[in-house]
Structure formats: C-alpha cells, structure tokens
Amino acid sequence: MAKWIRSSHRWVAMTFLVIVIVNMAAFAINQAQPWLYYLPLPFLFWLMLTGLYMFVQPYLLRRRSGGAT
C-alpha cells in the first residue's frame, strides 16, 4: 500500500503543478473563471494526506521494530 500511496502522490503532484500553472496563466490574461479558484483544492488535500502519511511512516516503522527513538 505504501508503494501505491507514493506513486499516487507523485502523479497527483504533477497534475497539481499543471493545474496551478494553468490557473496562473488564466489569471495573468484576465480570463479566470470563479471555479478555477477551487480546482486545485482536491489535489492539494490529497497531497497533504499522502505527504503526512509518508512523513509519519518511518517513525511508525521504527516504533514497531523496537528501534531507538
């Protein structure tokens, strides 16, 4: 499962980057639509969840194996 989370985090990060670039370009040429403000938010939420999981994972594994703190 950790491999799937890491892979999805990478792909969603690339998608998020493209959406943010499109968003910035739309604002630069004054063609931004109101829904464009909220388009990156689901991707950002997923990145936050998977990023926190990957951050905490080494600490949980070390704790389970009985390693030093």
trRosetta pair geometry for C-beta under 8 A, 3 or more apart (Angstrom, degrees):
i j d omega theta_ij theta_ji phi_ij phi_ji
1 4 5.6 -54 -154 36 40 112
1 5 6.3 39 150 -20 70 105
2 5 5.6 -53 -147 36 34 112
2 6 6.3 35 155 -19 66 106
2 54 7.8 118 -158 -102 91 77
2 57 6.4 104 -125 -140 125 151
3 6 5.8 -54 -148 37 30 111
3 7 6.3 28 155 -17 64 109
4 7 5.8 -57 -146 40 29 110
4 8 6.2 25 158 -15 66 108
5 8 5.9 -56 -142 40 28 107
5 9 6.2 35 154 -26 63 106
5 50 5.2 -180 -178 -140 93 102
5 53 5.9 -76 173 99 152 142
5 54 6.8 -174 122 -61 117 94
6 9 5.6 -53 -149 31 29 116
6 10 6.7 30 153 -19 62 102
6 50 7.8 165 -85 177 31 116
6 54 6.4 103 -92 -98 82 128
7 10 5.9 -54 -154 32 33 111
7 11 6.6 22 155 -11 66 107
8 11 5.8 -57 -145 42 35 106
8 12 5.9 31 159 -16 70 110
8 46 7.6 -91 142 166 109 123
8 50 6.5 -148 90 -102 98 156
9 12 6.1 -58 -141 42 25 106
9 13 6.2 31 155 -25 61 109
9 46 7.9 -165 -107 138 60 90
9 47 6.6 103 -147 -125 80 64
9 50 4.1 -162 -85 128 106 141
9 51 6.6 134 -143 -63 130 65
9 54 6.7 -26 -42 -27 170 140
10 13 5.7 -57 -150 32 27 114
10 14 6.7 24 154 -16 63 103
11 14 5.8 -52 -152 35 34 109
11 15 6.4 32 151 -16 65 106
12 15 5.5 -53 -146 40 36 113
12 16 6.0 43 152 -24 67 105
12 43 5.5 -180 -178 -153 97 89
12 46 5.2 -98 -173 103 162 128
12 47 5.9 -159 114 -68 119 84
12 50 7.4 123 47 23 140 148
13 16 5.5 -51 -144 36 30 115
13 17 6.4 35 153 -23 62 103
13 47 6.1 103 -83 -111 77 120
14 17 5.6 -50 -150 32 32 114
14 18 6.7 31 153 -17 63 103
15 18 5.8 -55 -152 36 33 110
15 19 6.4 31 152 -17 66 107
15 43 6.0 -140 100 -126 104 141
16 19 5.7 -57 -147 38 31 111
16 20 6.3 30 155 -19 66 106
16 40 6.0 84 -148 -149 81 97
16 43 4.2 179 -87 138 96 134
16 44 6.5 120 -135 -67 132 63
16 47 6.2 -11 -40 -43 162 140
17 20 5.9 -55 -147 36 29 109
17 21 6.4 29 155 -18 64 106
18 21 5.8 -55 -149 36 31 111
18 22 6.4 30 154 -16 65 106
19 22 5.7 -54 -147 39 31 110
19 23 6.1 37 152 -24 64 108
19 39 5.7 -148 -171 125 125 113
19 40 5.0 161 115 -87 127 88
19 43 6.5 140 32 22 150 156
20 23 5.3 -51 -145 36 32 118
20 24 6.3 32 155 -19 65 104
20 40 5.8 54 -72 -95 79 147
21 24 5.9 -53 -148 36 30 109
21 25 6.4 30 153 -18 64 107
22 25 5.7 -55 -146 38 31 112
22 26 6.3 33 154 -20 65 106
23 26 5.9 -56 -149 35 28 110
23 27 6.5 22 154 -14 63 106
23 32 7.5 52 -162 -120 64 108
23 36 5.6 159 -122 167 85 104
23 37 8.0 112 -149 -96 122 30
23 39 6.8 -169 -80 60 117 120
23 40 6.5 -54 -35 -31 153 120
24 27 5.8 -56 -148 39 32 108
24 28 6.2 37 152 -26 66 107
25 28 5.5 -53 -146 32 32 115
25 29 6.6 7 162 1 65 106
26 29 6.6 -69 -147 47 27 91
26 31 5.1 -98 -157 79 76 85
26 32 4.5 112 131 -86 103 69
26 33 7.5 -54 171 7 143 70
26 36 5.8 -94 91 -169 155 164
27 30 7.4 29 -171 -81 35 35
27 32 4.7 27 -85 -55 64 133
27 36 8.0 -171 -53 115 86 137
32 36 5.2 -126 -161 62 81 143
32 37 7.6 72 171 -52 120 77
33 36 4.8 110 60 -16 74 105
34 37 6.2 -36 -174 8 47 112
35 38 6.0 -66 -163 45 51 101
35 39 6.5 74 142 -52 75 93
36 39 5.5 -29 -147 -3 40 123
38 41 5.2 -38 -166 5 64 126
40 43 5.5 -70 -163 50 57 111
40 44 5.5 59 143 -28 87 109
41 44 5.5 -55 -140 37 32 113
41 45 6.3 36 160 -22 66 103
42 45 5.6 -51 -148 33 33 113
42 46 6.5 32 154 -17 65 103
43 46 5.7 -53 -149 36 33 110
43 47 6.3 35 151 -19 65 106
44 47 5.6 -52 -146 37 33 113
44 48 6.4 38 153 -23 64 103
45 48 5.7 -51 -151 32 31 113
45 49 6.6 28 153 -16 64 105
46 49 5.9 -55 -149 37 33 109
46 50 6.2 19 160 -7 68 110
47 50 6.2 -59 -138 46 28 101
47 51 5.6 30 161 -22 64 116
48 51 5.9 -59 -140 40 22 112
48 52 6.3 22 161 -18 61 108
49 52 6.1 -58 -150 36 25 108
49 53 6.5 26 153 -19 62 107
50 53 5.5 -52 -148 35 35 115
50 54 6.3 30 155 -15 67 105
51 54 5.9 -55 -145 39 31 106
51 55 6.2 33 154 -22 64 108
52 55 5.5 -54 -145 36 32 115
52 56 6.2 19 161 -11 67 110
53 56 6.3 -65 -145 42 25 100
53 57 6.2 45 155 -46 63 103
54 57 5.6 -34 -141 7 31 124
56 59 5.6 -68 -165 45 54 112
56 60 5.9 50 145 -23 85 108
57 60 5.8 -59 -145 37 31 109
57 61 6.3 28 160 -18 67 107
58 61 5.7 -55 -144 39 32 111
58 62 6.2 32 157 -19 66 107
59 62 5.8 -53 -145 37 30 110
59 63 6.3 30 154 -21 63 108
60 63 5.7 -55 -147 36 31 112
60 64 6.4 30 155 -19 65 106
61 64 5.8 -54 -146 36 31 109
61 65 6.3 20 159 -12 65 110
62 65 6.1 -61 -144 42 29 104
62 67 4.2 -75 -166 55 83 129
62 68 7.9 -53 177 60 116 43
62 69 7.9 128 130 -106 124 41
63 66 7.9 41 176 -69 30 27
63 67 7.4 -73 -64 44 23 85
